[in-house]
């Protein structure tokens, strides 16, 4: 079973709640769509502090 990080779970819930996809989150957070997908799937190294900050700022400021 995959061990999801807290950030990955927050991101998955955020996308579901706001009906967004990885492309839209990538654009809003200024990360690559591949990196957003990796963070969500926990398939690579955990998000850096900078990536975490970009994603959390995007989620906090989103007014879709």
PDBQT receptor file of N, H, CA, C and O in Angstrom, charges set to zero:
ATOM      1  N   UNK A   1       0.845  -1.184   0.000  1.00  0.00    +0.000 N 
ATOM      2  CA  UNK A   1       0.000   0.000   0.000  1.00  0.00    +0.000 C 
ATOM      3  C   UNK A   1       0.888   1.243   0.000  1.00  0.00    +0.000 C 
ATOM      4  O   UNK A   1       1.918   1.276   0.673  1.00  0.00    +0.000 OA
ATOM      5  N   UNK A   2       0.490   2.251  -0.747  1.00  0.00    +0.000 N 
ATOM      6  H   UNK A   2      -0.347   2.224  -1.294  1.00  0.00    +0.000 HD
ATOM      7  CA  UNK A   2       1.257   3.479  -0.847  1.00  0.00    +0.000 C 
ATOM      8  C   UNK A   2       1.112   4.294   0.430  1.00  0.00    +0.000 C 
ATOM      9  O   UNK A   2       0.022   4.412   0.988  1.00  0.00    +0.000 OA
ATOM     10  N   UNK A   3       2.214   4.847   0.875  1.00  0.00    +0.000 N 
ATOM     11  H   UNK A   3       3.100   4.752   0.421  1.00  0.00    +0.000 HD
ATOM     12  CA  UNK A   3       2.203   5.686   2.066  1.00  0.00    +0.000 C 
ATOM     13  C   UNK A   3       2.116   7.146   1.627  1.00  0.00    +0.000 C 
ATOM     14  O   UNK A   3       3.132   7.760   1.302  1.00  0.00    +0.000 OA
ATOM     15  N   UNK A   4       0.921   7.694   1.616  1.00  0.00    +0.000 N 
ATOM     16  H   UNK A   4       0.095   7.196   1.880  1.00  0.00    +0.000 HD
ATOM     17  CA  UNK A   4       0.719   9.070   1.166  1.00  0.00    +0.000 C 
ATOM     18  C   UNK A   4       1.167  10.052   2.238  1.00  0.00    +0.000 C 
ATOM     19  O   UNK A   4       0.977   9.822   3.432  1.00  0.00    +0.000 OA
ATOM     20  N   UNK A   5       1.763  11.147   1.793  1.00  0.00    +0.000 N 
ATOM     21  H   UNK A   5       1.917  11.334   0.823  1.00  0.00    +0.000 HD
ATOM     22  CA  UNK A   5       2.164  12.196   2.724  1.00  0.00    +0.000 C 
ATOM     23  C   UNK A   5       0.947  13.061   3.053  1.00  0.00    +0.000 C 
ATOM     24  O   UNK A   5      -0.074  13.010   2.368  1.00  0.00    +0.000 OA
ATOM     25  N   UNK A   6       1.077  13.842   4.098  1.00  0.00    +0.000 N 
ATOM     26  H   UNK A   6       1.907  13.884   4.654  1.00  0.00    +0.000 HD
ATOM     27  CA  UNK A   6      -0.002  14.760   4.478  1.00  0.00    +0.000 C 
ATOM     28  C   UNK A   6      -0.302  15.726   3.338  1.00  0.00    +0.000 C 
ATOM     29  O   UNK A   6      -1.466  15.994   3.039  1.00  0.00    +0.000 OA
ATOM     30  N   UNK A   7       0.743  16.249   2.700  1.00  0.00    +0.000 N 
ATOM     31  H   UNK A   7       1.688  16.031   2.943  1.00  0.00    +0.000 HD
ATOM     32  CA  UNK A   7       0.559  17.173   1.587  1.00  0.00    +0.000 C 
ATOM     33  C   UNK A   7      -0.165  16.494   0.430  1.00  0.00    +0.000 C 
ATOM     34  O   UNK A   7      -1.050  17.094  -0.180  1.00  0.00    +0.000 OA
ATOM     35  N   UNK A   8       0.194  15.264   0.123  1.00  0.00    +0.000 N 
ATOM     36  H   UNK A   8       0.913  14.776   0.618  1.00  0.00    +0.000 HD
ATOM     37  CA  UNK A   8      -0.460  14.540  -0.970  1.00  0.00    +0.000 C 
ATOM     38  C   UNK A   8      -1.954  14.393  -0.693  1.00  0.00    +0.000 C 
ATOM     39  O   UNK A   8      -2.776  14.606  -1.584  1.00  0.00    +0.000 OA
ATOM     40  N   UNK A   9      -2.301  14.034   0.525  1.00  0.00    +0.000 N 
ATOM     41  H   UNK A   9      -1.633  13.861   1.249  1.00  0.00    +0.000 HD
ATOM     42  CA  UNK A   9      -3.714  13.875   0.876  1.00  0.00    +0.000 C 
ATOM     43  C   UNK A   9      -4.451  15.211   0.823  1.00  0.00    +0.000 C 
ATOM     44  O   UNK A   9      -5.590  15.269   0.360  1.00  0.00    +0.000 OA
ATOM     45  N   UNK A  10      -3.813  16.286   1.294  1.00  0.00    +0.000 N 
ATOM     46  H   UNK A  10      -2.888  16.239   1.671  1.00  0.00    +0.000 HD
ATOM     47  CA  UNK A  10      -4.422  17.622   1.218  1.00  0.00    +0.000 C 
ATOM     48  C   UNK A  10      -4.677  18.006  -0.233  1.00  0.00    +0.000 C 
ATOM     49  O   UNK A  10      -5.735  18.538  -0.569  1.00  0.00    +0.000 OA
ATOM     50  N   UNK A  11      -3.703  17.732  -1.083  1.00  0.00    +0.000 N 
ATOM     51  H   UNK A  11      -2.843  17.300  -0.810  1.00  0.00    +0.000 HD
ATOM     52  CA  UNK A  11      -3.802  18.083  -2.494  1.00  0.00    +0.000 C 
ATOM     53  C   UNK A  11      -4.905  17.288  -3.184  1.00  0.00    +0.000 C 
ATOM     54  O   UNK A  11      -5.671  17.844  -3.971  1.00  0.00    +0.000 OA
ATOM     55  N   UNK A  12      -4.989  16.010  -2.898  1.00  0.00    +0.000 N 
ATOM     56  H   UNK A  12      -4.367  15.558  -2.258  1.00  0.00    +0.000 HD
ATOM     57  CA  UNK A  12      -6.040  15.164  -3.475  1.00  0.00    +0.000 C 
ATOM     58  C   UNK A  12      -7.414  15.669  -3.044  1.00  0.00    +0.000 C 
ATOM     59  O   UNK A  12      -8.316  15.796  -3.872  1.00  0.00    +0.000 OA
ATOM     60  N   UNK A  13      -7.577  15.957  -1.757  1.00  0.00    +0.000 N 
ATOM     61  H   UNK A  13      -6.845  15.854  -1.084  1.00  0.00    +0.000 HD
ATOM     62  CA  UNK A  13      -8.857  16.472  -1.253  1.00  0.00    +0.000 C 
ATOM     63  C   UNK A  13      -9.192  17.827  -1.874  1.00  0.00    +0.000 C 
ATOM     64  O   UNK A  13     -10.342  18.081  -2.230  1.00  0.00    +0.000 OA
ATOM     65  N   UNK A  14      -8.187  18.697  -2.004  1.00  0.00    +0.000 N 
ATOM     66  H   UNK A  14      -7.252  18.490  -1.715  1.00  0.00    +0.000 HD
ATOM     67  CA  UNK A  14      -8.385  20.021  -2.586  1.00  0.00    +0.000 C 
ATOM     68  C   UNK A  14      -8.866  19.902  -4.029  1.00  0.00    +0.000 C 
ATOM     69  O   UNK A  14      -9.805  20.587  -4.433  1.00  0.00    +0.000 OA
ATOM     70  N   UNK A  15      -8.224  19.035  -4.798  1.00  0.00    +0.000 N 
ATOM     71  H   UNK A  15      -7.461  18.478  -4.470  1.00  0.00    +0.000 HD
ATOM     72  CA  UNK A  15      -8.620  18.854  -6.201  1.00  0.00    +0.000 C 
ATOM     73  C   UNK A  15     -10.054  18.330  -6.304  1.00  0.00    +0.000 C 
ATOM     74  O   UNK A  15     -10.822  18.779  -7.155  1.00  0.00    +0.000 OA
ATOM     75  N   UNK A  16     -10.408  17.390  -5.445  1.00  0.00    +0.000 N 
ATOM     76  H   UNK A  16      -9.784  17.025  -4.753  1.00  0.00    +0.000 HD
ATOM     77  CA  UNK A  16     -11.778  16.857  -5.460  1.00  0.00    +0.000 C 
ATOM     78  C   UNK A  16     -12.784  17.944  -5.097  1.00  0.00    +0.000 C 
ATOM     79  O   UNK A  16     -13.804  18.105  -5.768  1.00  0.00    +0.000 OA
ATOM     80  N   UNK A  17     -12.494  18.685  -4.038  1.00  0.00    +0.000 N 
ATOM     81  H   UNK A  17     -11.666  18.554  -3.493  1.00  0.00    +0.000 HD
ATOM     82  CA  UNK A  17     -13.407  19.720  -3.551  1.00  0.00    +0.000 C 
ATOM     83  C   UNK A  17     -13.653  20.803  -4.600  1.00  0.00    +0.000 C 
ATOM     84  O   UNK A  17     -14.775  21.287  -4.746  1.00  0.00    +0.000 OA
ATOM     85  N   UNK A  18     -12.610  21.178  -5.324  1.00  0.00    +0.000 N 
ATOM     86  H   UNK A  18     -11.698  20.785  -5.205  1.00  0.00    +0.000 HD
ATOM     87  CA  UNK A  18     -12.709  22.280  -6.285  1.00  0.00    +0.000 C 
ATOM     88  C   UNK A  18     -12.791  21.808  -7.733  1.00  0.00    +0.000 C 
ATOM     89  O   UNK A  18     -12.751  22.615  -8.661  1.00  0.00    +0.000 OA
ATOM     90  N   UNK A  19     -12.906  20.500  -7.917  1.00  0.00    +0.000 N 
ATOM     91  H   UNK A  19     -12.939  19.844  -7.163  1.00  0.00    +0.000 HD
ATOM     92  CA  UNK A  19     -13.013  19.895  -9.251  1.00  0.00    +0.000 C 
ATOM     93  C   UNK A  19     -11.885  20.369 -10.166  1.00  0.00    +0.000 C 
ATOM     94  O   UNK A  19     -12.124  20.818 -11.288  1.00  0.00    +0.000 OA
ATOM     95  N   UNK A  20     -10.663  20.263  -9.671  1.00  0.00    +0.000 N 
ATOM     96  H   UNK A  20     -10.469  19.899  -8.760  1.00  0.00    +0.000 HD
ATOM     97  CA  UNK A  20      -9.472  20.645 -10.424  1.00  0.00    +0.000 C 
ATOM     98  C   UNK A  20      -8.694  19.396 -10.816  1.00  0.00    +0.000 C 
ATOM     99  O   UNK A  20      -8.854  18.333 -10.216  1.00  0.00    +0.000 OA
ATOM    100  N   UNK A  21      -7.852  19.541 -11.827  1.00  0.00    +0.000 N 
ATOM    101  H   UNK A  21      -7.721  20.405 -12.314  1.00  0.00    +0.000 HD
ATOM    102  CA  UNK A  21      -6.967  18.446 -12.199  1.00  0.00    +0.000 C 
ATOM    103  C   UNK A  21      -5.520  18.874 -11.972  1.00  0.00    +0.000 C 
ATOM    104  O   UNK A  21      -5.248  20.017 -11.606  1.00  0.00    +0.000 OA
ATOM    105  N   UNK A  22      -4.603  17.945 -12.193  1.00  0.00    +0.000 N 
ATOM    106  H   UNK A  22      -4.824  17.016 -12.491  1.00  0.00    +0.000 HD
ATOM    107  CA  UNK A  22      -3.188  18.235 -11.951  1.00  0.00    +0.000 C 
ATOM    108  C   UNK A  22      -2.682  19.389 -12.812  1.00  0.00    +0.000 C 
ATOM    109  O   UNK A  22      -1.848  20.176 -12.363  1.00  0.00    +0.000 OA
ATOM    110  N   UNK A  23      -3.178  19.497 -14.041  1.00  0.00    +0.000 N 
ATOM    111  H   UNK A  23      -3.855  18.858 -14.405  1.00  0.00    +0.000 HD
ATOM    112  CA  UNK A  23      -2.746  20.588 -14.922  1.00  0.00    +0.000 C 
ATOM    113  C   UNK A  23      -3.094  21.946 -14.325  1.00  0.00    +0.000 C 
ATOM    114  O   UNK A  23      -2.274  22.864 -14.343  1.00  0.00    +0.000 OA
ATOM    115  N   UNK A  24      -4.303  22.073 -13.799  1.00  0.00    +0.000 N 
ATOM    116  H   UNK A  24      -4.969  21.327 -13.784  1.00  0.00    +0.000 HD
ATOM    117  CA  UNK A  24      -4.747  23.344 -13.225  1.00  0.00    +0.000 C 
ATOM    118  C   UNK A  24      -3.963  23.686 -11.955  1.00  0.00    +0.000 C 
ATOM    119  O   UNK A  24      -3.614  24.844 -11.726  1.00  0.00    +0.000 OA
ATOM    120  N   UNK A  25      -3.693  22.679 -11.142  1.00  0.00    +0.000 N 
ATOM    121  H   UNK A  25      -3.977  21.738 -11.328  1.00  0.00    +0.000 HD
ATOM    122  CA  UNK A  25      -2.907  22.906  -9.929  1.00  0.00    +0.000 C 
ATOM    123  C   UNK A  25      -1.475  23.288 -10.293  1.00  0.00    +0.000 C 
ATOM    124  O   UNK A  25      -0.888  24.173  -9.672  1.00  0.00    +0.000 OA
ATOM    125  N   UNK A  26      -0.921  22.627 -11.292  1.00  0.00    +0.000 N 
ATOM    126  H   UNK A  26      -1.399  21.908 -11.797  1.00  0.00    +0.000 HD
ATOM    127  CA  UNK A  26       0.440  22.941 -11.731  1.00  0.00    +0.000 C 
ATOM    128  C   UNK A  26       0.532  24.384 -12.207  1.00  0.00    +0.000 C 
ATOM    129  O   UNK A  26       1.462  25.103 -11.843  1.00  0.00    +0.000 OA
ATOM    130  N   UNK A  27      -0.416  24.800 -13.009  1.00  0.00    +0.000 N 
ATOM    131  H   UNK A  27      -1.172  24.215 -13.305  1.00  0.00    +0.000 HD
ATOM    132  CA  UNK A  27      -0.419  26.168 -13.519  1.00  0.00    +0.000 C 
ATOM    133  C   UNK A  27      -0.513  27.175 -12.370  1.00  0.00    +0.000 C 
ATOM    134  O   UNK A  27       0.224  28.160 -12.338  1.00  0.00    +0.000 OA
ATOM    135  N   UNK A  28      -1.413  26.922 -11.441  1.00  0.00    +0.000 N 
ATOM    136  H   UNK A  28      -2.012  26.121 -11.467  1.00  0.00    +0.000 HD
ATOM    137  CA  UNK A  28      -1.611  27.845 -10.328  1.00  0.00    +0.000 C 
ATOM    138  C   UNK A  28      -0.459  27.878  -9.340  1.00  0.00    +0.000 C 
ATOM    139  O   UNK A  28      -0.193  28.913  -8.729  1.00  0.00    +0.000 OA
ATOM    140  N   UNK A  29       0.222  26.760  -9.180  1.00  0.00    +0.000 N 
ATOM    141  H   UNK A  29       0.005  25.919  -9.676  1.00  0.00    +0.000 HD
ATOM    142  CA  UNK A  29       1.309  26.686  -8.200  1.00  0.00    +0.000 C 
ATOM    143  C   UNK A  29       2.681  26.922  -8.815  1.00  0.00    +0.000 C 
ATOM    144  O   UNK A  29       3.674  27.044  -8.098  1.00  0.00    +0.000 OA
ATOM    145  N   UNK A  30       2.739  26.986 -10.133  1.00  0.00    +0.000 N 
ATOM    146  H   UNK A  30       1.932  26.886 -10.716  1.00  0.00    +0.000 HD
ATOM    147  CA  UNK A  30       3.986  27.185 -10.873  1.00  0.00    +0.000 C 
ATOM    148  C   UNK A  30       4.935  25.996 -10.760  1.00  0.00    +0.000 C 
ATOM    149  O   UNK A  30       6.152  26.153 -10.857  1.00  0.00    +0.000 OA
ATOM    150  N   UNK A  31       4.370  24.808 -10.555  1.00  0.00    +0.000 N 
ATOM    151  H   UNK A  31       3.382  24.681 -10.477  1.00  0.00    +0.000 HD
ATOM    152  CA  UNK A  31       5.141  23.569 -10.598  1.00  0.00    +0.000 C 
ATOM    153  C   UNK A  31       4.801  22.841 -11.888  1.00  0.00    +0.000 C 
ATOM    154  O   UNK A  31       3.799  23.153 -12.532  1.00  0.00    +0.000 OA
ATOM    155  N   UNK A  32       5.619  21.884 -12.267  1.00  0.00    +0.000 N 
ATOM    156  H   UNK A  32       6.433  21.631 -11.744  1.00  0.00    +0.000 HD
ATOM    157  CA  UNK A  32       5.291  21.100 -13.456  1.00  0.00    +0.000 C 
ATOM    158  C   UNK A  32       4.179  20.114 -13.110  1.00  0.00    +0.000 C 
ATOM    159  O   UNK A  32       4.043  19.686 -11.964  1.00  0.00    +0.000 OA
ATOM    160  N   UNK A  33       3.397  19.767 -14.109  1.00  0.00    +0.000 N 
ATOM    161  H   UNK A  33       3.507  20.114 -15.040  1.00  0.00    +0.000 HD
ATOM    162  CA  UNK A  33       2.319  18.807 -13.883  1.00  0.00    +0.000 C 
ATOM    163  C   UNK A  33       2.898  17.460 -13.456  1.00  0.00    +0.000 C 
ATOM    164  O   UNK A  33       2.290  16.745 -12.660  1.00  0.00    +0.000 OA
ATOM    165  N   UNK A  34       4.059  17.117 -13.979  1.00  0.00    +0.000 N 
ATOM    166  H   UNK A  34       4.553  17.698 -14.626  1.00  0.00    +0.000 HD
ATOM    167  CA  UNK A  34       4.701  15.864 -13.589  1.00  0.00    +0.000 C 
ATOM    168  C   UNK A  34       5.059  15.869 -12.108  1.00  0.00    +0.000 C 
ATOM    169  O   UNK A  34       4.914  14.855 -11.425  1.00  0.00    +0.000 OA
ATOM    170  N   UNK A  35       5.527  17.016 -11.614  1.00  0.00    +0.000 N 
ATOM    171  H   UNK A  35       5.644  17.840 -12.169  1.00  0.00    +0.000 HD
ATOM    172  CA  UNK A  35       5.910  17.108 -10.204  1.00  0.00    +0.000 C 
ATOM    173  C   UNK A  35       4.677  17.064  -9.305  1.00  0.00    +0.000 C 
ATOM    174  O   UNK A  35       4.706  16.431  -8.250  1.00  0.00    +0.000 OA
ATOM    175  N   UNK A  36       3.607  17.722  -9.706  1.00  0.00    +0.000 N 
ATOM    176  H   UNK A  36       3.584  18.237 -10.563  1.00  0.00    +0.000 HD
ATOM    177  CA  UNK A  36       2.359  17.659  -8.936  1.00  0.00    +0.000 C 
ATOM    178  C   UNK A  36       1.890  16.207  -8.856  1.00  0.00    +0.000 C 
ATOM    179  O   UNK A  36       1.504  15.731  -7.788  1.00  0.00    +0.000 OA
ATOM    180  N   UNK A  37       1.926  15.516  -9.977  1.00  0.00    +0.000 N 
ATOM    181  H   UNK A  37       2.240  15.903 -10.844  1.00  0.00    +0.000 HD
ATOM    182  CA  UNK A  37       1.511  14.110  -9.999  1.00  0.00    +0.000 C 
ATOM    183  C   UNK A  37       2.414  13.270  -9.094  1.00  0.00    +0.000 C 
ATOM    184  O   UNK A  37       1.921  12.430  -8.341  1.00  0.00    +0.000 OA
ATOM    185  N   UNK A  38       3.720  13.486  -9.159  1.00  0.00    +0.000 N 
ATOM    186  H   UNK A  38       4.121  14.169  -9.771  1.00  0.00    +0.000 HD
ATOM    187  CA  UNK A  38       4.652  12.741  -8.306  1.00  0.00    +0.000 C 
ATOM    188  C   UNK A  38       4.371  12.979  -6.829  1.00  0.00    +0.000 C 
ATOM    189  O   UNK A  38       4.385  12.041  -6.033  1.00  0.00    +0.000 OA
ATOM    190  N   UNK A  39       4.119  14.221  -6.465  1.00  0.00    +0.000 N 
ATOM    191  H   UNK A  39       4.107  14.984  -7.112  1.00  0.00    +0.000 HD
ATOM    192  CA  UNK A  39       3.843  14.549  -5.064  1.00  0.00    +0.000 C 
ATOM    193  C   UNK A  39       2.565  13.856  -4.606  1.00  0.00    +0.000 C 
ATOM    194  O   UNK A  39       2.510  13.323  -3.498  1.00  0.00    +0.000 OA
ATOM    195  N   UNK A  40       1.545  13.862  -5.450  1.00  0.00    +0.000 N 
ATOM    196  H   UNK A  40       1.590  14.295  -6.350  1.00  0.00    +0.000 HD
ATOM    197  CA  UNK A  40       0.279  13.211  -5.098  1.00  0.00    +0.000 C 
ATOM    198  C   UNK A  40       0.423  11.701  -4.992  1.00  0.00    +0.000 C 
ATOM    199  O   UNK A  40      -0.185  11.083  -4.118  1.00  0.00    +0.000 OA
ATOM    200  N   UNK A  41       1.212  11.107  -5.860  1.00  0.00    +0.000 N 
ATOM    201  H   UNK A  41       1.705  11.610  -6.570  1.00  0.00    +0.000 HD
ATOM    202  CA  UNK A  41       1.322   9.648  -5.877  1.00  0.00    +0.000 C 
ATOM    203  C   UNK A  41       2.399   9.136  -4.932  1.00  0.00    +0.000 C 
ATOM    204  O   UNK A  41       2.530   7.929  -4.730  1.00  0.00    +0.000 OA
ATOM    205  N   UNK A  42       3.165  10.043  -4.358  1.00  0.00    +0.000 N 
ATOM    206  H   UNK A  42       3.060  11.024  -4.522  1.00  0.00    +0.000 HD
ATOM    207  CA  UNK A  42       4.262   9.679  -3.461  1.00  0.00    +0.000 C 
ATOM    208  C   UNK A  42       5.237   8.719  -4.128  1.00  0.00    +0.000 C 
ATOM    209  O   UNK A  42       5.832   7.870  -3.464  1.00  0.00    +0.000 OA
ATOM    210  N   UNK A  43       5.401   8.855  -5.459  1.00  0.00    +0.000 N 
ATOM    211  H   UNK A  43       4.918   9.544  -5.998  1.00  0.00    +0.000 HD
ATOM    212  CA  UNK A  43       6.256   7.927  -6.197  1.00  0.00    +0.000 C 
ATOM    213  C   UNK A  43       7.713   8.358  -6.235  1.00  0.00    +0.000 C 
ATOM    214  O   UNK A  43       8.565   7.602  -6.701  1.00  0.00    +0.000 OA
ATOM    215  N   UNK A  44       8.009   9.539  -5.761  1.00  0.00    +0.000 N 
ATOM    216  H   UNK A  44       7.317  10.153  -5.382  1.00  0.00    +0.000 HD
ATOM    217  CA  UNK A  44       9.398   9.999  -5.748  1.00  0.00    +0.000 C 
ATOM    218  C   UNK A  44       9.674  10.676  -4.417  1.00  0.00    +0.000 C 
ATOM    219  O   UNK A  44       8.882  10.577  -3.480  1.00  0.00    +0.000 OA
ATOM    220  N   UNK A  45      10.785  11.355  -4.347  1.00  0.00    +0.000 N 
ATOM    221  H   UNK A  45      11.428  11.436  -5.108  1.00  0.00    +0.000 HD
ATOM    222  CA  UNK A  45      11.146  12.049  -3.109  1.00  0.00    +0.000 C 
ATOM    223  C   UNK A  45      10.031  13.001  -2.693  1.00  0.00    +0.000 C 
ATOM    224  O   UNK A  45       9.309  13.537  -3.534  1.00  0.00    +0.000 OA
ATOM    225  N   UNK A  46       9.905  13.200  -1.408  1.00  0.00    +0.000 N 
ATOM    226  H   UNK A  46      10.492  12.765  -0.726  1.00  0.00    +0.000 HD
ATOM    227  CA  UNK A  46       8.874  14.099  -0.900  1.00  0.00    +0.000 C 
ATOM    228  C   UNK A  46       9.079  15.508  -1.440  1.00  0.00    +0.000 C 
ATOM    229  O   UNK A  46      10.161  15.864  -1.906  1.00  0.00    +0.000 OA
ATOM    230  N   UNK A  47       8.033  16.285  -1.368  1.00  0.00    +0.000 N 
ATOM    231  H   UNK A  47       7.154  15.996  -0.989  1.00  0.00    +0.000 HD
ATOM    232  CA  UNK A  47       8.085  17.674  -1.823  1.00  0.00    +0.000 C 
ATOM    233  C   UNK A  47       9.109  18.452  -1.009  1.00  0.00    +0.000 C 
ATOM    234  O   UNK A  47       9.254  18.249   0.197  1.00  0.00    +0.000 OA
ATOM    235  N   UNK A  48       9.808  19.335  -1.684  1.00  0.00    +0.000 N 
ATOM    236  H   UNK A  48       9.690  19.500  -2.664  1.00  0.00    +0.000 HD
ATOM    237  CA  UNK A  48      10.743  20.217  -0.986  1.00  0.00    +0.000 C 
ATOM    238  C   UNK A  48       9.947  21.268  -0.217  1.00  0.00    +0.000 C 
ATOM    239  O   UNK A  48       8.738  21.405  -0.404  1.00  0.00    +0.000 OA
ATOM    240  N   UNK A  49      10.635  22.004   0.644  1.00  0.00    +0.000 N 
ATOM    241  H   UNK A  49      11.617  21.893   0.796  1.00  0.00    +0.000 HD
ATOM    242  CA  UNK A  49       9.963  23.085   1.371  1.00  0.00    +0.000 C 
ATOM    243  C   UNK A  49       9.410  24.115   0.395  1.00  0.00    +0.000 C 
ATOM    244  O   UNK A  49       8.313  24.637   0.593  1.00  0.00    +0.000 OA
ATOM    245  N   UNK A  50      10.166  24.406  -0.658  1.00  0.00    +0.000 N 
ATOM    246  H   UNK A  50      11.057  23.982  -0.819  1.00  0.00    +0.000 HD
ATOM    247  CA  UNK A  50       9.710  25.380  -1.655  1.00  0.00    +0.000 C 
ATOM    248  C   UNK A  50       8.456  24.879  -2.372  1.00  0.00    +0.000 C 
ATOM    249  O   UNK A  50       7.503  25.637  -2.555  1.00  0.00    +0.000 OA
ATOM    250  N   UNK A  51       8.452  23.615  -2.776  1.00  0.00    +0.000 N 
ATOM    251  H   UNK A  51       9.226  23.000  -2.628  1.00  0.00    +0.000 HD
ATOM    252  CA  UNK A  51       7.284  23.047  -3.455  1.00  0.00    +0.000 C 
ATOM    253  C   UNK A  51       6.075  23.025  -2.531  1.00  0.00    +0.000 C 
ATOM    254  O   UNK A  51       4.959  23.338  -2.947  1.00  0.00    +0.000 OA
ATOM    255  N   UNK A  52       6.299  22.659  -1.286  1.00  0.00    +0.000 N 
ATOM    256  H   UNK A  52       7.205  22.405  -0.947  1.00  0.00    +0.000 HD
ATOM    257  CA  UNK A  52       5.214  22.646  -0.309  1.00  0.00    +0.000 C 
ATOM    258  C   UNK A  52       4.630  24.043  -0.152  1.00  0.00    +0.000 C 
ATOM    259  O   UNK A  52       3.410  24.209  -0.121  1.00  0.00    +0.000 OA
ATOM    260  N   UNK A  53       5.492  25.043  -0.055  1.00  0.00    +0.000 N 
ATOM    261  H   UNK A  53       6.483  24.908  -0.081  1.00  0.00    +0.000 HD
ATOM    262  CA  UNK A  53       5.038  26.423   0.072  1.00  0.00    +0.000 C 
ATOM    263  C   UNK A  53       4.235  26.874  -1.129  1.00  0.00    +0.000 C 
ATOM    264  O   UNK A  53       3.189  27.505  -0.976  1.00  0.00    +0.000 OA
ATOM    265  N   UNK A  54       4.715  26.558  -2.331  1.00  0.00    +0.000 N 
ATOM    266  H   UNK A  54       5.565  26.046  -2.455  1.00  0.00    +0.000 HD
ATOM    267  CA  UNK A  54       3.997  26.942  -3.549  1.00  0.00    +0.000 C 
ATOM    268  C   UNK A  54       2.614  26.303  -3.592  1.00  0.00    +0.000 C 
ATOM    269  O   UNK A  54       1.633  26.972  -3.914  1.00  0.00    +0.000 OA
ATOM    270  N   UNK A  55       2.529  25.023  -3.272  1.00  0.00    +0.000 N 
ATOM    271  H   UNK A  55       3.326  24.479  -3.010  1.00  0.00    +0.000 HD
ATOM    272  CA  UNK A  55       1.235  24.332  -3.305  1.00  0.00    +0.000 C 
ATOM    273  C   UNK A  55       0.290  24.859  -2.228  1.00  0.00    +0.000 C 
ATOM    274  O   UNK A  55      -0.890  25.085  -2.497  1.00  0.00    +0.000 OA
ATOM    275  N   UNK A  56       0.793  25.053  -1.032  1.00  0.00    +0.000 N 
ATOM    276  H   UNK A  56       1.752  24.869  -0.814  1.00  0.00    +0.000 HD
ATOM    277  CA  UNK A  56      -0.078  25.536   0.053  1.00  0.00    +0.000 C 
ATOM    278  C   UNK A  56      -0.551  26.962  -0.205  1.00  0.00    +0.000 C 
ATOM    279  O   UNK A  56      -1.701  27.292   0.083  1.00  0.00    +0.000 OA
ATOM    280  N   UNK A  57       0.327  27.813  -0.746  1.00  0.00    +0.000 N 
ATOM    281  H   UNK A  57       1.262  27.544  -0.979  1.00  0.00    +0.000 HD
ATOM    282  CA  UNK A  57      -0.093  29.184  -1.085  1.00  0.00    +0.000 C 
ATOM    283  C   UNK A  57      -1.173  29.156  -2.155  1.00  0.00    +0.000 C 
ATOM    284  O   UNK A  57      -2.147  29.906  -2.077  1.00  0.00    +0.000 OA
ATOM    285  N   UNK A  58      -1.008  28.303  -3.144  1.00  0.00    +0.000 N 
ATOM    286  H   UNK A  58      -0.217  27.694  -3.207  1.00  0.00    +0.000 HD
ATOM    287  CA  UNK A  58      -2.027  28.189  -4.184  1.00  0.00    +0.000 C 
ATOM    288  C   UNK A  58      -3.353  27.732  -3.580  1.00  0.00    +0.000 C 
ATOM    289  O   UNK A  58      -4.395  28.320  -3.868  1.00  0.00    +0.000 OA
ATOM    290  N   UNK A  59      -3.327  26.700  -2.753  1.00  0.00    +0.000 N 
ATOM    291  H   UNK A  59      -2.480  26.223  -2.519  1.00  0.00    +0.000 HD
ATOM    292  CA  UNK A  59      -4.569  26.185  -2.172  1.00  0.00    +0.000 C 
ATOM    293  C   UNK A  59      -5.237  27.231  -1.285  1.00  0.00    +0.000 C 
ATOM    294  O   UNK A  59      -6.464  27.337  -1.281  1.00  0.00    +0.000 OA
ATOM    295  N   UNK A  60      -4.459  28.001  -0.539  1.00  0.00    +0.000 N 
ATOM    296  H   UNK A  60      -3.463  27.914  -0.542  1.00  0.00    +0.000 HD
ATOM    297  CA  UNK A  60      -5.029  29.017   0.349  1.00  0.00    +0.000 C 
ATOM    298  C   UNK A  60      -5.598  30.202  -0.419  1.00  0.00    +0.000 C 
ATOM    299  O   UNK A  60      -6.554  30.832   0.035  1.00  0.00    +0.000 OA
ATOM    300  N   UNK A  61      -5.026  30.509  -1.568  1.00  0.00    +0.000 N 
ATOM    301  H   UNK A  61      -4.249  29.998  -1.936  1.00  0.00    +0.000 HD
ATOM    302  CA  UNK A  61      -5.462  31.695  -2.312  1.00  0.00    +0.000 C 
ATOM    303  C   UNK A  61      -6.472  31.377  -3.408  1.00  0.00    +0.000 C 
ATOM    304  O   UNK A  61      -6.980  32.292  -4.056  1.00  0.00    +0.000 OA
ATOM    305  N   UNK A  62      -6.773  30.099  -3.629  1.00  0.00    +0.000 N 
ATOM    306  H   UNK A  62      -6.361  29.356  -3.102  1.00  0.00    +0.000 HD
ATOM    307  CA  UNK A  62      -7.666  29.718  -4.726  1.00  0.00    +0.000 C 
ATOM    308  C   UNK A  62      -9.096  30.171  -4.432  1.00  0.00    +0.000 C 
ATOM    309  O   UNK A  62      -9.628  29.923  -3.350  1.00  0.00    +0.000 OA
ATOM    310  N   UNK A  63      -9.704  30.832  -5.403  1.00  0.00    +0.000 N 
ATOM    311  H   UNK A  63      -9.272  31.034  -6.282  1.00  0.00    +0.000 HD
ATOM    312  CA  UNK A  63     -11.091  31.296  -5.261  1.00  0.00    +0.000 C 
ATOM    313  C   UNK A  63     -11.889  30.898  -6.494  1.00  0.00    +0.000 C 
ATOM    314  O   UNK A  63     -12.535  31.737  -7.122  1.00  0.00    +0.000 OA
ATOM    315  N   UNK A  64     -11.841  29.629  -6.835  1.00  0.00    +0.000 N 
ATOM    316  H   UNK A  64     -11.315  28.948  -6.326  1.00  0.00    +0.000 HD
ATOM    317  CA  UNK A  64     -12.484  29.143  -8.052  1.00  0.00    +0.000 C 
ATOM    318  C   UNK A  64     -13.947  29.162  -7.941  1.00  0.00    +0.000 C 
ATOM    319  O   UNK A  64     -14.643  28.783  -8.883  1.00  0.00    +0.000 OA
TER     320      UNK A  64
